């Protein structure tokens, strides 16, 4: 969804129009970007849409982790391993006595 000029509101104006802006966000599904000193500052988003955004973000994290796990398994099946020292260095771990 693209923003229209009417969806960008100075925060000083938003104070007086908060209820109207909130009803517009929920009723029309439009999001509002509030500006401070002419720059984007915060956004008004329907709470259900925010929950959806958070679920998408969590799903993305799970997909990235799954892709990394698959890559690691392929490396292991191909016989490519790193030494304990290389792993510690990659993880930023201090040398521990094993």
VEXTORPA-359757 format. One record per atom (N, C-alpha, C, CB): residue number from 1; residue in three letters; x, y, z. Coordinates in nm, 2 decimals. Atoms other than C-alpha are relative to their C-alpha. Glycine has a CB too. Layout:
# residues N
+-----+--------+--------+--------+--------+
! num ! residu !      X !      Y !      Z !
+-----+--------+--------+--------+--------+
! NUM !    ALA !      X !      Y !      Z !
...
+-----+--------+--------+--------+--------+
END
This chain:
# residues 98
+-----+--------+--------+--------+--------+
! num ! residu !      X !      Y !      Z !
+-----+--------+--------+--------+--------+
!   1 !    UNK !   0.08 !  -0.12 !   0.00 !
!   1 !    UNK !   0.00 !   0.00 !   0.00 !
!   1 !    UNK !   0.09 !   0.12 !   0.00 !
!   1 !    UNK !  -0.10 !   0.00 !   0.12 !
!   2 !    UNK !  -0.09 !  -0.12 !   0.01 !
!   2 !    UNK !   0.15 !   0.33 !  -0.10 !
!   2 !    UNK !  -0.07 !   0.12 !   0.08 !
!   2 !    UNK !   0.01 !   0.05 !  -0.15 !
!   3 !    UNK !   0.05 !  -0.11 !  -0.08 !
!   3 !    UNK !   0.12 !   0.64 !   0.11 !
!   3 !    UNK !  -0.04 !   0.12 !  -0.09 !
!   3 !    UNK !   0.11 !   0.05 !   0.10 !
!   4 !    UNK !   0.04 !  -0.12 !   0.07 !
!   4 !    UNK !  -0.06 !   0.95 !  -0.01 !
!   4 !    UNK !   0.04 !   0.12 !   0.08 !
!   4 !    UNK !  -0.16 !   0.00 !  -0.03 !
!   5 !    UNK !  -0.04 !  -0.13 !  -0.08 !
!   5 !    UNK !   0.01 !   1.31 !   0.09 !
!   5 !    UNK !  -0.09 !   0.01 !   0.12 !
!   5 !    UNK !  -0.02 !   0.12 !  -0.09 !
!   6 !    UNK !   0.09 !  -0.01 !  -0.11 !
!   6 !    UNK !  -0.29 !   1.29 !   0.32 !
!   6 !    UNK !   0.04 !  -0.09 !   0.12 !
!   6 !    UNK !  -0.14 !  -0.02 !  -0.04 !
!   7 !    UNK !  -0.04 !   0.10 !  -0.10 !
!   7 !    UNK !  -0.13 !   1.00 !   0.51 !
!   7 !    UNK !   0.13 !   0.05 !   0.07 !
!   7 !    UNK !   0.03 !  -0.13 !  -0.07 !
!   8 !    UNK !  -0.12 !  -0.06 !  -0.07 !
!   8 !    UNK !   0.17 !   1.22 !   0.61 !
!   8 !    UNK !  -0.05 !   0.12 !   0.08 !
!   8 !    UNK !   0.12 !   0.03 !  -0.10 !
!   9 !    UNK !   0.06 !  -0.10 !  -0.09 !
!   9 !    UNK !   0.08 !   1.43 !   0.91 !
!   9 !    UNK !   0.11 !   0.05 !   0.10 !
!   9 !    UNK !  -0.12 !  -0.05 !   0.07 !
!  10 !    UNK !  -0.09 !  -0.05 !  -0.11 !
!  10 !    UNK !   0.29 !   1.66 !   1.13 !
!  10 !    UNK !  -0.05 !  -0.04 !   0.13 !
!  10 !    UNK !   0.02 !   0.16 !  -0.01 !
!  11 !    UNK !   0.04 !   0.04 !  -0.13 !
!  11 !    UNK !   0.29 !   1.54 !   1.48 !
!  11 !    UNK !  -0.07 !   0.11 !   0.08 !
!  11 !    UNK !   0.13 !  -0.05 !   0.08 !
!  12 !    UNK !   0.07 !  -0.11 !  -0.07 !
!  12 !    UNK !   0.18 !   1.88 !   1.61 !
!  12 !    UNK !  -0.14 !   0.00 !  -0.05 !
!  12 !    UNK !   0.07 !   0.13 !  -0.03 !
!  13 !    UNK !   0.14 !   0.00 !   0.05 !
!  13 !    UNK !  -0.13 !   1.85 !   1.39 !
!  13 !    UNK !  -0.07 !  -0.13 !   0.05 !
!  13 !    UNK !   0.00 !   0.00 !  -0.15 !
!  14 !    UNK !   0.05 !   0.13 !  -0.04 !
!  14 !    UNK !  -0.18 !   1.48 !   1.49 !
!  14 !    UNK !  -0.06 !   0.01 !   0.14 !
!  14 !    UNK !   0.10 !  -0.11 !  -0.01 !
!  15 !    UNK !   0.05 !  -0.01 !  -0.14 !
!  15 !    UNK !  -0.23 !   1.58 !   1.86 !
!  15 !    UNK !  -0.14 !   0.04 !   0.00 !
!  15 !    UNK !   0.08 !   0.10 !   0.07 !
!  16 !    UNK !   0.14 !  -0.05 !   0.00 !
!  16 !    UNK !  -0.55 !   1.76 !   1.77 !
!  16 !    UNK !  -0.09 !  -0.09 !  -0.08 !
!  16 !    UNK !   0.00 !   0.14 !  -0.06 !
!  17 !    UNK !   0.08 !   0.08 !   0.09 !
!  17 !    UNK !  -0.67 !   1.50 !   1.52 !
!  17 !    UNK !   0.02 !  -0.15 !   0.03 !
!  17 !    UNK !   0.03 !   0.03 !  -0.14 !
!  18 !    UNK !  -0.03 !   0.14 !  -0.03 !
!  18 !    UNK !  -0.57 !   1.17 !   1.69 !
!  18 !    UNK !  -0.12 !  -0.09 !  -0.02 !
!  18 !    UNK !   0.06 !  -0.01 !   0.14 !
!  19 !    UNK !   0.12 !   0.09 !   0.01 !
!  19 !    UNK !  -0.92 !   1.02 !   1.71 !
!  19 !    UNK !  -0.04 !  -0.01 !  -0.15 !
!  19 !    UNK !  -0.12 !   0.06 !   0.08 !
!  20 !    UNK !   0.03 !   0.00 !   0.15 !
!  20 !    UNK !  -0.99 !   1.12 !   1.34 !
!  20 !    UNK !   0.10 !  -0.09 !  -0.07 !
!  20 !    UNK !  -0.01 !   0.14 !  -0.05 !
!  21 !    UNK !  -0.10 !   0.07 !   0.07 !
!  21 !    UNK !  -0.66 !   0.98 !   1.23 !
!  21 !    UNK !  -0.01 !  -0.15 !   0.03 !
!  21 !    UNK !   0.14 !   0.05 !   0.04 !
!  22 !    UNK !   0.01 !   0.14 !  -0.05 !
!  22 !    UNK !  -0.70 !   0.65 !   1.43 !
!  22 !    UNK !  -0.12 !  -0.06 !  -0.07 !
!  22 !    UNK !  -0.02 !  -0.01 !   0.15 !
!  23 !    UNK !   0.11 !   0.06 !   0.07 !
!  23 !    UNK !  -1.05 !   0.60 !   1.28 !
!  23 !    UNK !   0.03 !  -0.02 !  -0.15 !
!  23 !    UNK !  -0.13 !   0.09 !   0.02 !
!  24 !    UNK !  -0.04 !   0.01 !   0.14 !
!  24 !    UNK !  -0.91 !   0.66 !   0.93 !
!  24 !    UNK !   0.09 !  -0.13 !  -0.02 !
!  24 !    UNK !   0.07 !   0.12 !  -0.05 !
!  25 !    UNK !  -0.09 !   0.11 !   0.00 !
!  25 !    UNK !  -0.64 !   0.40 !   1.00 !
!  25 !    UNK !  -0.08 !  -0.13 !   0.01 !
!  25 !    UNK !   0.11 !   0.01 !   0.11 !
!  26 !    UNK !   0.07 !   0.12 !  -0.03 !
!  26 !    UNK !  -0.88 !   0.14 !   1.13 !
!  26 !    UNK !  -0.11 !  -0.02 !  -0.11 !
!  26 !    UNK !  -0.07 !   0.00 !   0.13 !
!  27 !    UNK !   0.11 !   0.01 !   0.10 !
!  27 !    UNK !  -1.17 !   0.22 !   0.89 !
!  27 !    UNK !   0.04 !  -0.02 !  -0.14 !
!  27 !    UNK !  -0.08 !   0.12 !   0.01 !
!  28 !    UNK !  -0.04 !   0.01 !   0.14 !
!  28 !    UNK !  -0.99 !   0.26 !   0.56 !
!  28 !    UNK !   0.12 !  -0.09 !  -0.02 !
!  28 !    UNK !   0.03 !   0.14 !  -0.05 !
!  29 !    UNK !  -0.12 !   0.08 !   0.01 !
!  29 !    UNK !  -0.68 !   0.05 !   0.64 !
!  29 !    UNK !   0.12 !   0.07 !  -0.04 !
!  29 !    UNK !  -0.03 !  -0.11 !  -0.09 !
!  30 !    UNK !  -0.11 !  -0.08 !   0.04 !
!  30 !    UNK !  -0.46 !   0.34 !   0.56 !
!  30 !    UNK !   0.09 !   0.02 !   0.12 !
!  30 !    UNK !  -0.04 !   0.14 !  -0.06 !
!  31 !    UNK !  -0.09 !  -0.03 !  -0.10 !
!  31 !    UNK !  -0.15 !   0.40 !   0.76 !
!  31 !    UNK !   0.04 !   0.14 !   0.00 !
!  31 !    UNK !   0.13 !  -0.09 !  -0.01 !
!  32 !    UNK !  -0.03 !  -0.14 !   0.00 !
!  32 !    UNK !  -0.04 !   0.74 !   0.87 !
!  32 !    UNK !   0.15 !   0.01 !   0.05 !
!  32 !    UNK !  -0.09 !   0.08 !   0.10 !
!  33 !    UNK !  -0.14 !  -0.03 !  -0.04 !
!  33 !    UNK !   0.32 !   0.86 !   0.90 !
!  33 !    UNK !   0.00 !   0.14 !   0.06 !
!  33 !    UNK !   0.10 !   0.00 !  -0.12 !
!  34 !    UNK !   0.00 !  -0.12 !  -0.07 !
!  34 !    UNK !   0.36 !   1.13 !   1.16 !
!  34 !    UNK !   0.15 !   0.06 !  -0.01 !
!  34 !    UNK !  -0.04 !  -0.01 !   0.15 !
!  35 !    UNK !  -0.13 !  -0.06 !   0.02 !
!  35 !    UNK !   0.65 !   1.37 !   1.10 !
!  35 !    UNK !   0.03 !   0.10 !   0.12 !
!  35 !    UNK !   0.00 !   0.08 !  -0.13 !
!  36 !    UNK !  -0.05 !  -0.10 !  -0.10 !
!  36 !    UNK !   0.86 !   1.58 !   1.34 !
!  36 !    UNK !   0.11 !   0.08 !  -0.07 !
!  36 !    UNK !   0.05 !  -0.08 !   0.13 !
!  37 !    UNK !  -0.09 !  -0.08 !   0.07 !
!  37 !    UNK !   1.05 !   1.87 !   1.20 !
!  37 !    UNK !   0.02 !  -0.04 !  -0.14 !
!  37 !    UNK !   0.14 !   0.00 !   0.07 !
!  38 !    UNK !   0.00 !   0.04 !   0.14 !
!  38 !    UNK !   0.96 !   1.75 !   0.85 !
!  38 !    UNK !   0.05 !  -0.13 !  -0.03 !
!  38 !    UNK !   0.08 !   0.10 !  -0.07 !
!  39 !    UNK !  -0.05 !   0.14 !   0.03 !
!  39 !    UNK !   1.11 !   1.40 !   0.89 !
!  39 !    UNK !  -0.09 !  -0.10 !   0.06 !
!  39 !    UNK !   0.14 !  -0.01 !   0.06 !
!  40 !    UNK !   0.08 !   0.11 !  -0.05 !
!  40 !    UNK !   0.93 !   1.07 !   0.94 !
!  40 !    UNK !   0.04 !  -0.02 !   0.15 !
!  40 !    UNK !   0.02 !  -0.13 !  -0.08 !
!  41 !    UNK !  -0.03 !   0.01 !  -0.15 !
!  41 !    UNK !   0.90 !   1.01 !   1.32 !
!  41 !    UNK !  -0.06 !  -0.13 !   0.05 !
!  41 !    UNK !  -0.06 !   0.12 !   0.07 !
!  42 !    UNK !   0.07 !   0.13 !  -0.04 !
!  42 !    UNK !   0.64 !   0.74 !   1.40 !
!  42 !    UNK !  -0.12 !  -0.02 !  -0.10 !
!  42 !    UNK !  -0.06 !   0.02 !   0.15 !
!  43 !    UNK !   0.11 !   0.03 !   0.08 !
!  43 !    UNK !   0.35 !   0.57 !   1.23 !
!  43 !    UNK !  -0.12 !  -0.05 !   0.08 !
!  43 !    UNK !   0.04 !  -0.11 !  -0.11 !
!  44 !    UNK !   0.12 !   0.05 !  -0.05 !
!  44 !    UNK !  -0.01 !   0.50 !   1.31 !
!  44 !    UNK !  -0.04 !  -0.12 !  -0.09 !
!  44 !    UNK !  -0.12 !   0.11 !   0.01 !
!  45 !    UNK !   0.03 !   0.12 !   0.07 !
!  45 !    UNK !  -0.10 !   0.14 !   1.21 !
!  45 !    UNK !  -0.11 !  -0.07 !   0.08 !
!  45 !    UNK !   0.13 !  -0.09 !  -0.02 !
!  46 !    UNK !   0.10 !   0.08 !  -0.06 !
!  46 !    UNK !  -0.40 !  -0.07 !   1.28 !
!  46 !    UNK !   0.06 !  -0.11 !   0.08 !
!  46 !    UNK !  -0.10 !  -0.06 !  -0.11 !
!  47 !    UNK !  -0.06 !   0.10 !  -0.09 !
!  47 !    UNK !  -0.32 !  -0.30 !   1.57 !
!  47 !    UNK !   0.00 !  -0.14 !  -0.05 !
!  47 !    UNK !  -0.07 !   0.00 !   0.14 !
!  48 !    UNK !   0.00 !   0.13 !   0.06 !
!  48 !    UNK !  -0.43 !  -0.61 !   1.38 !
!  48 !    UNK !   0.11 !  -0.01 !  -0.11 !
!  48 !    UNK !  -0.14 !  -0.03 !  -0.06 !
!  49 !    UNK !  -0.10 !   0.01 !   0.10 !
!  49 !    UNK !  -0.20 !  -0.52 !   1.10 !
!  49 !    UNK !   0.14 !   0.00 !   0.06 !
!  49 !    UNK !  -0.01 !   0.13 !  -0.09 !
!  50 !    UNK !  -0.13 !   0.00 !  -0.07 !
!  50 !    UNK !   0.09 !  -0.46 !   1.34 !
!  50 !    UNK !   0.02 !  -0.15 !   0.05 !
!  50 !    UNK !   0.00 !   0.09 !   0.12 !
!  51 !    UNK !  -0.02 !   0.14 !  -0.04 !
!  51 !    UNK !   0.03 !  -0.81 !   1.48 !
!  51 !    UNK !   0.04 !  -0.09 !  -0.12 !
!  51 !    UNK !  -0.14 !  -0.06 !   0.06 !
!  52 !    UNK !  -0.03 !   0.07 !   0.13 !
!  52 !    UNK !   0.04 !  -0.94 !   1.12 !
!  52 !    UNK !   0.14 !   0.03 !  -0.04 !
!  52 !    UNK !  -0.10 !   0.04 !  -0.11 !
!  53 !    UNK !  -0.14 !  -0.03 !   0.03 !
!  53 !    UNK !   0.37 !  -0.76 !   1.06 !
!  53 !    UNK !   0.09 !  -0.07 !   0.09 !
!  53 !    UNK !   0.02 !   0.16 !   0.01 !
!  54 !    UNK !  -0.08 !   0.07 !  -0.09 !
!  54 !    UNK !   0.51 !  -0.91 !   1.37 !
!  54 !    UNK !   0.01 !  -0.15 !  -0.03 !
!  54 !    UNK !  -0.04 !   0.02 !   0.15 !
!  55 !    UNK !   0.00 !   0.14 !   0.04 !
!  55 !    UNK !   0.40 !  -1.26 !   1.26 !
!  55 !    UNK !   0.09 !  -0.02 !  -0.12 !
!  55 !    UNK !  -0.15 !  -0.05 !  -0.02 !
!  56 !    UNK !  -0.08 !   0.01 !   0.12 !
!  56 !    UNK !   0.56 !  -1.20 !   0.92 !
!  56 !    UNK !   0.15 !   0.00 !   0.04 !
!  56 !    UNK !  -0.03 !   0.11 !  -0.10 !
!  57 !    UNK !  -0.14 !  -0.01 !  -0.04 !
!  57 !    UNK !   0.88 !  -1.10 !   1.09 !
!  57 !    UNK !   0.05 !  -0.12 !   0.06 !
!  57 !    UNK !   0.02 !   0.12 !   0.09 !
!  58 !    UNK !  -0.04 !   0.13 !  -0.07 !
!  58 !    UNK !   0.89 !  -1.41 !   1.31 !
!  58 !    UNK !   0.01 !  -0.11 !  -0.10 !
!  58 !    UNK !  -0.11 !  -0.03 !   0.11 !
!  59 !    UNK !  -0.01 !   0.11 !   0.11 !
!  59 !    UNK !   0.82 !  -1.63 !   1.00 !
!  59 !    UNK !   0.13 !   0.02 !  -0.08 !
!  59 !    UNK !  -0.12 !   0.01 !  -0.09 !
!  60 !    UNK !  -0.13 !  -0.03 !   0.07 !
!  60 !    UNK !   1.11 !  -1.46 !   0.82 !
!  60 !    UNK !   0.12 !  -0.05 !   0.08 !
!  60 !    UNK !   0.01 !   0.15 !  -0.03 !
!  61 !    UNK !  -0.11 !   0.04 !  -0.08 !
!  61 !    UNK !   1.34 !  -1.53 !   1.11 !
!  61 !    UNK !   0.01 !  -0.16 !   0.00 !
!  61 !    UNK !  -0.02 !   0.05 !   0.15 !
!  62 !    UNK !   0.00 !   0.15 !   0.00 !
!  62 !    UNK !   1.23 !  -1.90 !   1.11 !
!  62 !    UNK !   0.05 !  -0.05 !  -0.14 !
!  62 !    UNK !  -0.14 !  -0.05 !   0.02 !
!  63 !    UNK !  -0.05 !   0.04 !   0.14 !
!  63 !    UNK !   1.29 !  -1.92 !   0.73 !
!  63 !    UNK !   0.15 !   0.01 !  -0.01 !
!  63 !    UNK !  -0.07 !   0.08 !  -0.11 !
!  64 !    UNK !  -0.14 !  -0.02 !   0.00 !
!  64 !    UNK !   1.64 !  -1.78 !   0.77 !
!  64 !    UNK !   0.07 !  -0.10 !   0.08 !
!  64 !    UNK !   0.04 !   0.15 !   0.05 !
!  65 !    UNK !  -0.06 !   0.11 !  -0.08 !
!  65 !    UNK !   1.72 !  -2.02 !   1.05 !
!  65 !    UNK !   0.00 !  -0.13 !  -0.07 !
!  65 !    UNK !  -0.06 !   0.00 !   0.14 !
!  66 !    UNK !   0.01 !   0.13 !   0.07 !
!  66 !    UNK !   1.59 !  -2.31 !   0.85 !
!  66 !    UNK !   0.10 !  -0.01 !  -0.12 !
!  66 !    UNK !  -0.14 !  -0.02 !  -0.05 !
!  67 !    UNK !  -0.10 !   0.00 !   0.11 !
!  67 !    UNK !   1.80 !  -2.21 !   0.55 !
!  67 !    UNK !   0.14 !  -0.02 !   0.05 !
!  67 !    UNK !  -0.01 !   0.14 !  -0.08 !
!  68 !    UNK !  -0.13 !   0.02 !  -0.05 !
!  68 !    UNK !   2.11 !  -2.18 !   0.76 !
!  68 !    UNK !   0.02 !  -0.14 !   0.05 !
!  68 !    UNK !   0.02 !   0.10 !   0.12 !
!  69 !    UNK !  -0.01 !   0.14 !  -0.04 !
!  69 !    UNK !   2.04 !  -2.53 !   0.91 !
!  69 !    UNK !   0.02 !  -0.09 !  -0.12 !
!  69 !    UNK !  -0.13 !  -0.04 !   0.08 !
!  70 !    UNK !  -0.01 !   0.08 !   0.12 !
!  70 !    UNK !   2.00 !  -2.67 !   0.56 !
!  70 !    UNK !   0.14 !   0.01 !  -0.06 !
!  70 !    UNK !  -0.10 !   0.04 !  -0.10 !
!  71 !    UNK !  -0.14 !  -0.02 !   0.05 !
!  71 !    UNK !   2.33 !  -2.51 !   0.45 !
!  71 !    UNK !   0.10 !  -0.08 !   0.09 !
!  71 !    UNK !   0.03 !   0.15 !   0.00 !
!  72 !    UNK !  -0.09 !   0.07 !  -0.09 !
!  72 !    UNK !   2.50 !  -2.65 !   0.76 !
!  72 !    UNK !   0.00 !  -0.15 !  -0.02 !
!  72 !    UNK !  -0.03 !   0.03 !   0.14 !
!  73 !    UNK !   0.01 !   0.14 !   0.03 !
!  73 !    UNK !   2.37 !  -3.00 !   0.69 !
!  73 !    UNK !   0.06 !  -0.04 !  -0.13 !
!  73 !    UNK !  -0.15 !  -0.04 !   0.01 !
!  74 !    UNK !  -0.06 !   0.03 !   0.13 !
!  74 !    UNK !   2.48 !  -2.99 !   0.33 !
!  74 !    UNK !   0.15 !   0.01 !   0.01 !
!  74 !    UNK !  -0.05 !   0.11 !  -0.11 !
!  75 !    UNK !  -0.15 !  -0.01 !  -0.02 !
!  75 !    UNK !   2.83 !  -2.88 !   0.44 !
!  75 !    UNK !   0.05 !  -0.12 !   0.07 !
!  75 !    UNK !   0.03 !   0.13 !   0.08 !
!  76 !    UNK !  -0.04 !   0.11 !  -0.07 !
!  76 !    UNK !   2.84 !  -3.16 !   0.69 !
!  76 !    UNK !   0.00 !  -0.13 !  -0.08 !
!  76 !    UNK !  -0.09 !  -0.02 !   0.13 !
!  77 !    UNK !   0.01 !   0.12 !   0.09 !
!  77 !    UNK !   2.72 !  -3.42 !   0.44 !
!  77 !    UNK !   0.11 !   0.00 !  -0.11 !
!  77 !    UNK !  -0.13 !   0.00 !  -0.07 !
!  78 !    UNK !  -0.11 !  -0.01 !   0.10 !
!  78 !    UNK !   2.99 !  -3.30 !   0.20 !
!  78 !    UNK !   0.14 !  -0.02 !   0.07 !
!  78 !    UNK !   0.00 !   0.13 !  -0.08 !
!  79 !    UNK !  -0.13 !   0.02 !  -0.07 !
!  79 !    UNK !   3.25 !  -3.36 !   0.47 !
!  79 !    UNK !   0.08 !   0.13 !   0.03 !
!  79 !    UNK !   0.09 !  -0.09 !  -0.07 !
!  80 !    UNK !  -0.07 !  -0.13 !  -0.03 !
!  80 !    UNK !   3.33 !  -2.99 !   0.52 !
!  80 !    UNK !  -0.03 !   0.05 !   0.14 !
!  80 !    UNK !  -0.04 !   0.11 !  -0.11 !
!  81 !    UNK !   0.02 !  -0.04 !  -0.14 !
!  81 !    UNK !   3.38 !  -2.90 !   0.88 !
!  81 !    UNK !   0.11 !   0.10 !   0.03 !
!  81 !    UNK !   0.02 !  -0.13 !   0.10 !
!  82 !    UNK !  -0.10 !  -0.10 !  -0.05 !
!  82 !    UNK !   3.56 !  -2.63 !   1.07 !
!  82 !    UNK !   0.06 !  -0.06 !   0.13 !
!  82 !    UNK !  -0.06 !   0.14 !   0.02 !
!  83 !    UNK !  -0.06 !   0.05 !  -0.13 !
!  83 !    UNK !   3.80 !  -2.69 !   1.36 !
!  83 !    UNK !  -0.07 !   0.07 !   0.12 !
!  83 !    UNK !   0.15 !   0.03 !   0.00 !
!  84 !    UNK !   0.06 !  -0.05 !  -0.13 !
!  84 !    UNK !   3.70 !  -2.62 !   1.72 !
!  84 !    UNK !   0.05 !   0.15 !   0.01 !
!  84 !    UNK !   0.04 !  -0.08 !   0.12 !
!  85 !    UNK !  -0.06 !  -0.14 !  -0.01 !
!  85 !    UNK !   3.93 !  -2.31 !   1.71 !
!  85 !    UNK !  -0.07 !   0.09 !  -0.09 !
!  85 !    UNK !   0.15 !  -0.01 !  -0.02 !
!  86 !    UNK !   0.07 !  -0.08 !   0.10 !
!  86 !    UNK !   3.77 !  -2.18 !   1.39 !
!  86 !    UNK !  -0.14 !   0.03 !   0.05 !
!  86 !    UNK !   0.00 !  -0.06 !  -0.14 !
!  87 !    UNK !   0.13 !  -0.01 !  -0.05 !
!  87 !    UNK !   3.43 !  -2.23 !   1.54 !
!  87 !    UNK !   0.00 !   0.10 !   0.12 !
!  87 !    UNK !  -0.07 !  -0.13 !   0.04 !
!  88 !    UNK !   0.00 !  -0.09 !  -0.11 !
!  88 !    UNK !   3.52 !  -2.05 !   1.86 !
!  88 !    UNK !   0.03 !   0.14 !  -0.05 !
!  88 !    UNK !   0.12 !  -0.04 !   0.10 !
!  89 !    UNK !  -0.03 !  -0.13 !   0.06 !
!  89 !    UNK !   3.67 !  -1.76 !   1.66 !
!  89 !    UNK !  -0.12 !   0.06 !  -0.07 !
!  89 !    UNK !   0.12 !  -0.01 !  -0.09 !
!  90 !    UNK !   0.12 !  -0.05 !   0.07 !
!  90 !    UNK !   3.36 !  -1.73 !   1.44 !
!  90 !    UNK !  -0.11 !   0.04 !   0.10 !
!  90 !    UNK !  -0.05 !  -0.11 !  -0.09 !
!  91 !    UNK !   0.10 !  -0.03 !  -0.10 !
!  91 !    UNK !   3.14 !  -1.73 !   1.75 !
!  91 !    UNK !   0.04 !   0.10 !   0.10 !
!  91 !    UNK !  -0.04 !  -0.13 !   0.07 !
!  92 !    UNK !  -0.05 !  -0.10 !  -0.09 !
!  92 !    UNK !   3.36 !  -1.49 !   1.93 !
!  92 !    UNK !   0.02 !  -0.05 !   0.14 !
!  92 !    UNK !  -0.09 !   0.12 !   0.01 !
!  93 !    UNK !  -0.02 !   0.06 !  -0.13 !
!  93 !    UNK !   3.41 !  -1.74 !   2.21 !
!  93 !    UNK !   0.14 !   0.01 !   0.04 !
!  93 !    UNK !  -0.05 !  -0.15 !   0.00 !
!  94 !    UNK !  -0.14 !   0.01 !  -0.05 !
!  94 !    UNK !   3.71 !  -1.73 !   2.43 !
!  94 !    UNK !   0.05 !  -0.14 !   0.00 !
!  94 !    UNK !   0.01 !   0.07 !   0.14 !
!  95 !    UNK !  -0.05 !   0.13 !  -0.01 !
!  95 !    UNK !   3.94 !  -2.02 !   2.43 !
!  95 !    UNK !  -0.02 !  -0.06 !   0.13 !
!  95 !    UNK !   0.16 !   0.00 !  -0.03 !
!  96 !    UNK !   0.03 !   0.07 !  -0.13 !
!  96 !    UNK !   3.81 !  -2.26 !   2.69 !
!  96 !    UNK !   0.07 !  -0.13 !  -0.01 !
!  96 !    UNK !  -0.16 !  -0.03 !   0.01 !
!  97 !    UNK !  -0.06 !   0.13 !  -0.01 !
!  97 !    UNK !   3.98 !  -2.57 !   2.81 !
!  97 !    UNK !  -0.10 !  -0.11 !  -0.03 !
!  97 !    UNK !   0.07 !  -0.02 !   0.14 !
!  98 !    UNK !   0.09 !   0.10 !   0.03 !
!  98 !    UNK !   3.82 !  -2.87 !   2.66 !
!  98 !    UNK !   0.03 !  -0.13 !   0.07 !
!  98 !    UNK !   0.00 !  -0.03 !  -0.15 !
+-----+--------+--------+--------+--------+
END
